[in-house]
Amino acid sequence: MDKRKVDIAIIGAGTAGMGAYRAARKHTDNVVMIEGGPYGTTCARVGCMPSKLLIAAADSAHQVTRASLFGIYPGDVRIDGKAVMDRVRRERDRFVGFVVDAVEGFPEQHRLRGHARFLSPHRIMVGNSLEVEASRVVIATGSRANVPGFLKDAKDRLVVNDDLFDWDDLPQSVAVFGPGIIGLELGQALSRLGVRVRMFGVSGGVGPLQEEAIRKYALKCFNEEFPLDADSSVQSVERTAEGVSIRFTDPDRGEMTETFDYLLAATGRRPNVDGLDIQNADIAQDDRGSPLFDPYTLQCGDSHIFIAGDANNEVPLLHEAADEGRIAGNNAALYPEVRAGLRRVPLGIVFTDPQIAIVGMTVKEVDERCRGCYAIGEVSFEGQGRSRVIGANKGLLHVYGERGSGLFLGAEMFGPAAEHLGHLLAWAAQKRMTVSEMLDMPFYHPVIEEGLRTALRDLNRKLDIGPQPIDHCLDCGPGG
């Protein structure tokens, strides 16, 4: 049995693990990063980048099919599924290659390959032949798809997003379970690429949306493209000779049975901590076996162990994983002196069409903080000038502000250019701007951002502070 003693052991070489490694190396060179699977982050290999490649192809096809709105008739659209997936895989592999090169650029003595598991709080077994004794540990093992048991009846036709991007061709039909972020993005993209899609959900949720009015609006929009039952009743899933047979109750047509080529389980992800023998680490866990930790320091209790990224299952987003990795790596190096790290204003974006953005506090959090002493400004993009010009005039935006202080607190949006408006709003929230200060910023004409200005003006009036300007452009109508 080989043994090695280090200052810091980082388990996982994804976004959080690499961030922790770089931060730790600023303080010590006696550090190792342990990886039991292939190099390449979740984002590059099976997440952000390949999904956006598929969405880009779908958006291109959709723009051609809707060209008649502008009096343009390009003829029949032919989608070459093999060519679509070839580009997805080729560009995906390019992004993964950058990550692999980065990891392999770390000194060889800092990289260990093999499955890691705790033998004791300071002792980690790597594979079957190396024991690492670490003064401090960072857990950054990422997450994997979570598949409910009854969906496994689809057998070899059950796929998760990790599998989808290795397809050689597009199938004829896919049943999507889970209208969360992954399900909505991939389901709509497949539908726009000519795949017959039906989506099943539970409890009525649509992505991360929390406001009832915006959720209903989004549900209506998605159902204009493919059937989405956000609160479905599924009686059975069965693998048949033809594919996957699903028996369910349709809200309008009653009990139905449809057969699909594949079943895509987009039913959430679970942290990869169950294979670590975490019970030997002597740290507190929740009822699901995940370590309890401080979200500002990433420290597990008062121990020498820290947890970052998707492994802690708090905010499974790349920029959050990078921040957490840096915080955990610094604190592991400085332990027992532990400091709270910078946590940015929450920002979540869903790349559907229309897009979704969640910024800052949710409306529930605003209500809990302000105890009713707040206001909501709103705008519909159906009449917004620039949105109508480009034929993207679907959507709602709600912005939240605190009475008395006039402080901007957060927003929820389903509409055009949400990825860009979301950033503007997140910057304003992080700088703790008031609604009046935001309205003092420049707004060009005609742009979609004028819709944001309309919502902020509505909020400003409701907060009873500031001037009372007109709420629309005289040239464009309501919404700017």
C-alpha positions as a printed NumPy array, in Angstrom:
array([[  0.   ,   0.   ,   0.   ],
       [  1.467,   3.343,  -1.089],
       [  0.955,   6.305,   1.229],
       [  1.209,  10.035,   0.706],
       [  0.858,  12.995,   3.05 ],
       [ -0.435,  16.358,   1.756],
       [ -1.655,  19.676,   3.069],
       [ -4.819,  19.733,   0.933],
       [ -6.651,  17.019,  -0.995],
       [ -9.288,  18.127,  -3.5  ],
       [-11.709,  15.414,  -4.581],
       [-13.006,  16.213,  -8.072],
       [-11.499,  17.969, -11.082],
       [-14.539,  19.846, -12.38 ],
       [-15.231,  23.568, -12.258],
       [-15.301,  23.737,  -8.443],
       [-12.343,  21.404,  -8.051],
       [-10.153,  23.367, -10.452],
       [-11.145,  26.615,  -8.735],
       [-10.242,  25.14 ,  -5.356],
       [ -6.932,  23.837,  -6.695],
       [ -5.862,  27.183,  -8.129],
       [ -6.82 ,  28.989,  -4.913],
       [ -5.044,  26.464,  -2.692],
       [ -1.838,  26.574,  -4.736],
       [ -1.452,  30.248,  -3.915],
       [ -0.747,  29.099,  -0.349],
       [  0.906,  25.677,  -0.673],
       [  2.442,  23.417,  -3.295],
       [  1.68 ,  20.295,  -1.283],
       [ -1.744,  19.7  ,  -2.797],
       [ -3.367,  16.939,  -4.834],
       [ -6.486,  16.835,  -7.001],
       [ -8.186,  13.434,  -7.215],
       [-10.442,  12.453, -10.12 ],
       [-12.083,   9.075, -10.634],
       [-13.743,   9.776, -13.983],
       [-12.793,  11.483, -17.25 ],
       [-11.49 ,  15.025, -17.143],
       [-13.884,  17.683, -18.428],
       [-16.454,  19.649, -16.503],
       [-20.195,  18.933, -16.4  ],
       [-20.687,  22.232, -18.21 ],
       [-18.401,  21.394, -21.118],
       [-19.164,  17.692, -21.451],
       [-22.894,  17.232, -20.79 ],
       [-24.303,  20.575, -19.631],
       [-24.143,  24.214, -20.65 ],
       [-22.16 ,  24.029, -23.857],
       [-23.609,  20.999, -25.715],
       [-27.142,  22.004, -24.744],
       [-26.585,  25.504, -26.147],
       [-25.196,  23.985, -29.339],
       [-28.406,  21.99 , -29.77 ],
       [-30.484,  25.073, -28.93 ],
       [-28.553,  27.144, -31.496],
       [-29.446,  24.639, -34.214],
       [-33.089,  24.659, -33.084],
       [-33.218,  28.457, -33.054],
       [-31.842,  28.555, -36.586],
       [-34.513,  26.147, -37.809],
       [-37.221,  28.069, -35.98 ],
       [-36.193,  31.387, -37.527],
       [-36.526,  29.885, -41.007],
       [-39.977,  28.44 , -40.307],
       [-41.298,  31.765, -39.001],
       [-39.885,  33.899, -41.811],
       [-43.37 ,  34.226, -43.32 ],
       [-44.159,  36.681, -40.502],
       [-41.97 ,  39.148, -42.413],
       [-43.278,  38.208, -45.859],
       [-40.383,  35.854, -46.604],
       [-41.071,  32.327, -47.905],
       [-37.846,  30.275, -48.045],
       [-39.474,  26.989, -49.048],
       [-39.406,  23.679, -47.215],
       [-37.015,  23.362, -44.295],
       [-35.006,  20.141, -44.225],
       [-33.322,  19.238, -40.963],
       [-30.385,  16.85 , -41.276],
       [-30.306,  15.218, -37.858],
       [-26.92 ,  13.626, -38.445],
       [-25.389,  16.966, -39.396],
       [-26.989,  18.656, -36.388],
       [-25.604,  16.102, -33.947],
       [-22.235,  15.995, -35.684],
       [-21.744,  19.71 , -35.019],
       [-22.989,  19.349, -31.444],
       [-20.471,  16.585, -30.722],
       [-17.623,  18.208, -32.624],
       [-17.944,  21.571, -30.886],
       [-18.658,  19.86 , -27.548],
       [-15.405,  17.919, -27.86 ],
       [-13.583,  21.15 , -28.616],
       [-14.843,  22.753, -25.394],
       [-14.01 ,  19.614, -23.413],
       [-10.541,  19.64 , -24.945],
       [ -9.826,  23.07 , -23.487],
       [-10.742,  21.803, -20.019],
       [ -8.7  ,  18.617, -20.37 ],
       [ -5.693,  20.636, -21.523],
       [ -6.052,  22.916, -18.513],
       [ -6.129,  20.029, -16.032],
       [ -3.299,  18.176, -17.718],
       [ -1.317,  21.404, -17.531],
       [ -1.246,  21.07 , -13.751],
       [  1.946,  19.395, -12.42 ],
       [  1.735,  15.628, -12.723],
       [  2.525,  15.119,  -9.036],
       [ -0.62 ,  17.117,  -8.199],
       [ -2.952,  14.841, -10.188],
       [ -4.204,  11.522,  -8.855],
       [ -6.539,   9.194, -10.76 ],
       [ -8.945,   6.86 ,  -9.016],
       [-12.136,   6.702,  -6.993],
       [-11.772,   8.448,  -3.625],
       [-13.399,   7.388,  -0.376],
       [-12.883,   8.402,   3.239],
       [-11.217,   5.944,   5.595],
       [-11.253,   8.518,   8.399],
       [-11.561,  12.329,   8.606],
       [ -7.979,  12.787,   7.371],
       [ -7.358,   9.559,   5.429],
       [ -8.595,   9.058,   1.859],
       [ -8.272,   5.868,  -0.172],
       [ -7.623,   6.506,  -3.89 ],
       [ -8.371,   3.477,  -5.992],
       [ -7.123,   0.286,  -4.376],
       [ -3.457,   1.027,  -3.797],
       [ -2.905,   4.606,  -2.555],
       [ -3.759,   6.117,   0.799],
       [ -3.632,   9.919,   1.094],
       [ -3.38 ,  11.601,   4.476],
       [ -4.65 ,  15.167,   4.126],
       [ -4.611,  17.961,   6.694],
       [ -7.577,  19.571,   4.882],
       [-10.03 ,  18.303,   2.279],
       [-12.245,  19.928,  -0.376],
       [-15.112,  17.813,  -1.715],
       [-15.952,  18.894,  -5.282],
       [-17.356,  15.701,  -6.779],
       [-20.151,  17.278,  -8.836],
       [-23.537,  15.693,  -9.512],
       [-25.281,  13.188, -11.735],
       [-28.758,  12.726, -13.187],
       [-31.438,  11.553, -10.777],
       [-33.908,   9.073, -12.296],
       [-37.1  ,   8.042, -10.438],
       [-37.583,   4.292, -10.273],
       [-40.683,   3.962, -12.48 ],
       [-38.932,   5.643, -15.421],
       [-36.402,   2.823, -15.467],
       [-39.109,   0.665, -17.021],
       [-38.124,   2.35 , -20.29 ],
       [-34.967,   0.201, -20.064],
       [-32.559,   0.744, -22.964],
       [-34.694,   3.622, -24.296],
       [-34.186,   5.656, -21.114],
       [-31.744,   8.538, -21.593],
       [-30.535,  11.491, -19.533],
       [-28.899,  14.657, -20.829],
       [-25.487,  12.981, -20.465],
       [-26.526,  10.454, -23.142],
       [-28.384,  12.734, -25.53 ],
       [-25.325,  14.588, -26.815],
       [-23.737,  11.365, -28.029],
       [-26.623,  10.607, -30.392],
       [-25.537,  10.164, -34.019],
       [-28.926,  11.282, -35.311],
       [-32.145,  12.85 , -34.082],
       [-34.949,  10.405, -33.218],
       [-38.52 ,  10.703, -34.423],
       [-40.041,  11.155, -30.965],
       [-39.07 ,  11.75 , -27.34 ],
       [-41.103,  11.84 , -24.125],
       [-39.56 ,  14.3  , -21.681],
       [-40.148,  13.85 , -17.962],
       [-39.42 ,  16.999, -15.987],
       [-40.195,  20.566, -17.199],
       [-37.295,  21.988, -15.215],
       [-34.398,  23.907, -16.743],
       [-32.861,  20.909, -18.516],
       [-36.186,  19.49 , -19.68 ],
       [-37.488,  22.795, -21.039],
       [-34.286,  23.636, -22.897],
       [-33.775,  20.23 , -24.479],
       [-37.463,  19.513, -25.032],
       [-38.114,  22.743, -26.912],
       [-34.902,  22.363, -28.918],
       [-35.792,  18.833, -30.001],
       [-39.322,  19.941, -30.912],
       [-38.002,  22.76 , -33.096],
       [-35.684,  20.286, -34.798],
       [-38.645,  18.202, -35.924],
       [-38.807,  15.656, -33.098],
       [-42.277,  14.844, -31.749],
       [-42.121,  15.837, -28.077],
       [-44.525,  15.464, -25.18 ],
       [-43.484,  16.743, -21.753],
       [-44.685,  15.489, -18.375],
       [-44.331,  17.284, -15.04 ],
       [-45.577,  17.045, -11.476],
       [-46.869,  19.671,  -9.045],
       [-47.385,  22.251, -11.793],
       [-43.854,  23.646, -11.894],
       [-42.428,  25.233, -15.059],
       [-38.68 ,  25.742, -14.866],
       [-37.624,  27.98 , -11.952],
       [-40.645,  30.285, -12.291],
       [-42.397,  31.068,  -9.005],
       [-44.906,  33.787,  -9.837],
       [-48.226,  32.258, -10.808],
       [-49.045,  34.784, -13.549],
       [-45.679,  34.325, -15.273],
       [-45.787,  30.534, -14.851],
       [-49.22 ,  30.334, -16.505],
       [-48.079,  32.613, -19.317],
       [-45.009,  30.45 , -19.945],
       [-47.039,  27.24 , -19.822],
       [-49.4  ,  28.612, -22.47 ],
       [-46.478,  29.592, -24.718],
       [-44.759,  26.214, -24.491],
       [-48.016,  24.398, -25.22 ],
       [-48.272,  26.3  , -28.484],
       [-45.211,  24.312, -29.621],
       [-45.55 ,  20.91 , -27.922],
       [-47.821,  19.303, -25.31 ],
       [-46.643,  20.142, -21.785],
       [-48.694,  18.89 , -18.851],
       [-47.035,  20.422, -15.8  ],
       [-49.166,  18.356, -13.4  ],
       [-49.514,  15.094, -15.264],
       [-50.982,  11.762, -14.272],
       [-48.918,   8.891, -15.7  ],
       [-50.242,   5.384, -15.165],
       [-47.424,   3.342, -16.686],
       [-44.15 ,   3.358, -18.592],
       [-43.33 ,   0.228, -20.594],
       [-40.608,  -0.827, -23.019],
       [-42.252,  -2.356, -26.098],
       [-41.042,  -3.556, -29.474],
       [-41.908,  -0.128, -30.916],
       [-40.155,   1.936, -28.217],
       [-41.468,   3.335, -24.915],
       [-45.218,   3.128, -24.351],
       [-46.603,   5.672, -21.892],
       [-50.145,   5.518, -20.543],
       [-51.342,   8.808, -19.096],
       [-54.361,  11.029, -18.563],
       [-54.585,  14.038, -20.869],
       [-56.39 ,  17.046, -19.301],
       [-58.585,  17.448, -22.389],
       [-58.762,  14.001, -23.996],
       [-58.775,  11.642, -21.026],
       [-56.743,   8.454, -20.791],
       [-54.28 ,   8.012, -23.659],
       [-51.341,   5.839, -24.677],
       [-48.494,   7.125, -26.827],
       [-45.294,   5.448, -27.935],
       [-41.975,   7.275, -28.237],
       [-38.521,   6.332, -29.476],
       [-36.922,   7.503, -26.227],
       [-37.769,   8.697, -22.742],
       [-35.611,  11.614, -21.584],
       [-35.446,  11.818, -17.786],
       [-34.828,  15.479, -16.921],
       [-35.878,  14.904, -13.338],
       [-33.133,  16.758, -11.508],
       [-29.615,  15.908, -10.398],
       [-28.172,  14.463,  -7.224],
       [-24.791,  15.236,  -5.612],
       [-22.009,  12.68 ,  -5.995],
       [-21.33 ,  12.186,  -2.306],
       [-22.903,   8.775,  -1.742],
       [-19.806,   6.92 ,  -2.949],
       [-17.357,   8.749,  -0.687],
       [-18.029,   6.743,   2.493],
       [-18.83 ,  10.13 ,   3.968],
       [-19.861,   8.493,   7.234],
       [-16.141,   8.002,   7.946],
       [-15.434,  11.745,   7.657],
       [-17.062,  12.54 ,  11.018],
       [-19.141,  15.453,   9.704],
       [-22.86 ,  16.128,  10.113],
       [-25.196,  15.136,   7.277],
       [-28.773,  15.849,   6.327],
       [-31.412,  13.148,   6.005],
       [-30.258,  12.431,   2.433],
       [-26.652,  11.861,   3.41 ],
       [-25.313,  15.203,   2.124],
       [-22.838,  17.078,   4.35 ],
       [-24.13 ,  20.127,   6.218],
       [-22.07 ,  23.24 ,   5.494],
       [-21.872,  27.021,   5.807],
       [-22.844,  28.61 ,   2.452],
       [-20.461,  31.541,   2.97 ],
       [-17.343,  29.639,   4.023],
       [-18.235,  26.206,   2.516],
       [-16.95 ,  24.631,   5.73 ],
       [-18.601,  21.444,   6.99 ],
       [-19.349,  22.239,  10.626],
       [-16.123,  23.369,  12.299],
       [-14.089,  20.671,  10.572],
       [-11.142,  20.734,   8.16 ],
       [-13.464,  19.57 ,   5.347],
       [-15.052,  21.933,   2.804],
       [-17.571,  21.216,   0.035],
       [-18.067,  23.197,  -3.19 ],
       [-19.988,  23.172,  -6.455],
       [-22.745,  20.767,  -7.44 ],
       [-21.597,  18.368,  -4.709],
       [-23.28 ,  20.537,  -2.074],
       [-26.508,  20.737,  -4.131],
       [-27.168,  24.386,  -3.212],
       [-26.929,  26.358,  -6.479],
       [-25.886,  24.031,  -9.346],
       [-24.603,  26.714, -11.727],
       [-21.136,  27.04 , -13.254],
       [-20.404,  30.567, -12.005],
       [-21.505,  29.584,  -8.509],
       [-19.322,  26.45 ,  -8.641],
       [-16.321,  28.553,  -9.674],
       [-16.914,  31.01 ,  -6.825],
       [-17.434,  28.224,  -4.307],
       [-14.319,  26.394,  -5.438],
       [-12.246,  29.517,  -4.924],
       [-13.755,  30.14 ,  -1.47 ],
       [-13.32 ,  26.517,  -0.385],
       [ -9.743,  26.342,  -1.682],
       [ -8.754,  29.539,   0.109],
       [-10.351,  28.465,   3.355],
       [ -8.824,  25.002,   3.184],
       [ -5.416,  26.636,   2.807],
       [ -6.018,  29.121,   5.649],
       [ -7.712,  26.674,   8.047],
       [ -8.311,  27.002,  10.99 ],
       [ -8.725,  30.675,  10.042],
       [-11.869,  30.624,   7.904],
       [-13.379,  33.618,   6.123],
       [-16.721,  34.269,   4.465],
       [-16.274,  34.593,   0.721],
       [-18.001,  36.876,  -1.757],
       [-21.344,  35.403,  -2.799],
       [-22.826,  37.216,  -5.764],
       [-26.446,  38.198,  -6.245],
       [-28.392,  35.138,  -7.451],
       [-28.755,  35.033, -11.234],
       [-30.401,  32.175, -13.101],
       [-31.097,  32.012, -16.847],
       [-32.962,  29.424, -18.908],
       [-32.198,  29.418, -22.64 ],
       [-35.664,  28.62 , -23.888],
       [-37.56 ,  30.894, -26.272],
       [-38.785,  33.109, -24.727],
       [-35.989,  32.99 , -22.2  ],
       [-36.34 ,  32.909, -18.424],
       [-34.351,  34.979, -15.934],
       [-34.515,  34.936, -12.134],
       [-32.549,  37.711, -10.421],
       [-31.911,  38.54 ,  -6.775],
       [-34.684,  37.745,  -4.326],
       [-37.706,  35.744,  -5.358],
       [-41.12 ,  37.265,  -4.683],
       [-41.508,  34.912,  -1.706],
       [-38.183,  36.049,  -0.249],
       [-39.148,  39.688,  -0.833],
       [-42.407,  39.16 ,   1.028],
       [-40.607,  37.492,   3.932],
       [-38.063,  40.322,   4.144],
       [-40.41 ,  43.264,   3.669],
       [-43.532,  41.781,   5.296],
       [-45.765,  43.237,   2.631],
       [-43.964,  46.583,   2.43 ],
       [-42.895,  46.243,  -1.196],
       [-44.234,  46.763,  -4.694],
       [-44.089,  44.919,  -8.024],
       [-43.604,  46.681, -11.332],
       [-44.514,  44.907, -14.528],
       [-44.423,  45.05 , -18.281],
       [-45.819,  42.869, -21.044],
       [-43.589,  42.488, -24.085],
       [-46.567,  41.883, -26.357],
       [-46.784,  45.607, -27.076],
       [-43.11 ,  46.506, -26.583],
       [-41.738,  48.339, -29.618],
       [-38.474,  46.561, -30.422],
       [-39.934,  43.167, -29.5  ],
       [-42.765,  43.657, -32.003],
       [-40.319,  44.8  , -34.69 ],
       [-38.372,  41.534, -34.491],
       [-41.441,  39.361, -33.89 ],
       [-40.374,  38.35 , -30.373],
       [-43.252,  40.029, -28.563],
       [-44.142,  37.389, -25.997],
       [-43.389,  37.663, -22.33 ],
       [-43.781,  39.267, -18.928],
       [-41.308,  40.949, -16.572],
       [-41.917,  41.642, -12.894],
       [-39.48 ,  43.742, -10.829],
       [-39.538,  44.086,  -7.037],
       [-38.704,  47.109,  -4.876],
       [-38.788,  47.961,  -1.18 ],
       [-41.052,  50.741,   0.024],
       [-39.333,  53.507,   1.938],
       [-35.785,  52.81 ,   0.772],
       [-36.73 ,  52.397,  -2.909],
       [-34.156,  49.575,  -3.086],
       [-34.338,  47.216,  -6.066],
       [-34.621,  43.661,  -4.727],
       [-35.127,  41.229,  -7.589],
       [-37.014,  40.213, -10.703],
       [-38.632,  37.332, -12.547],
       [-38.896,  37.32 , -16.329],
       [-40.174,  35.178, -19.174],
       [-39.477,  37.088, -22.355],
       [-37.077,  38.184, -25.09 ],
       [-33.393,  38.857, -24.333],
       [-33.802,  37.732, -20.731],
       [-30.157,  36.618, -20.655],
       [-29.106,  40.241, -21.196],
       [-31.752,  41.999, -19.117],
       [-31.002,  39.545, -16.318],
       [-27.384,  40.671, -16.216],
       [-28.329,  44.351, -16.033],
       [-30.705,  43.63 , -13.176],
       [-28.183,  41.449, -11.327],
       [-25.541,  44.183, -11.55 ],
       [-28.034,  46.726, -10.211],
       [-29.011,  44.431,  -7.342],
       [-25.411,  43.703,  -6.412],
       [-24.598,  47.433,  -6.383],
       [-27.671,  47.928,  -4.166],
       [-29.16 ,  50.503,  -6.507],
       [-32.512,  52.116,  -5.911],
       [-35.172,  52.024,  -8.584],
       [-34.737,  55.772,  -9.137],
       [-30.993,  55.311,  -9.684],
       [-31.675,  52.577, -12.226],
       [-34.023,  54.886, -14.114],
       [-31.249,  57.495, -14.276],
       [-29.196,  55.099, -16.422],
       [-29.226,  55.589, -20.239],
       [-31.741,  53.697, -22.383],
       [-31.311,  53.747, -26.156],
       [-34.245,  53.669, -28.595],
       [-35.589,  51.368, -29.937],
       [-34.297,  48.468, -27.834],
       [-35.835,  45.7  , -25.724],
       [-34.294,  47.333, -22.649],
       [-36.974,  49.992, -22.941],
       [-39.382,  47.314, -21.733],
       [-37.287,  47.068, -18.575],
       [-37.541,  50.844, -18.18 ],
       [-41.334,  50.614, -18.419],
       [-41.385,  48.   , -15.65 ],
       [-39.081,  50.125, -13.475],
       [-41.263,  53.215, -14.025],
       [-44.3  ,  51.216, -13.007],
       [-42.468,  50.041,  -9.896],
       [-41.281,  53.562,  -9.089],
       [-44.837,  54.883,  -9.184],
       [-46.05 ,  52.101,  -6.935],
       [-43.267,  52.832,  -4.458],
       [-44.519,  56.441,  -4.317],
       [-41.092,  57.954,  -4.889],
       [-39.48 ,  59.83 ,  -7.734],
       [-40.977,  61.642, -10.748],
       [-44.002,  60.477, -12.675],
       [-42.826,  60.149, -16.311],
       [-44.935,  58.776, -19.149],
       [-44.8  ,  54.993, -19.284],
       [-44.403,  54.52 , -23.001],
       [-42.673,  55.857, -26.103],
       [-45.026,  58.001, -28.19 ],
       [-43.548,  56.407, -31.311],
       [-43.845,  52.792, -30.14 ],
       [-46.741,  52.548, -27.715],
       [-46.928,  50.811, -24.328],
       [-43.731,  49.109, -23.206],
       [-41.344,  51.396, -25.072]])
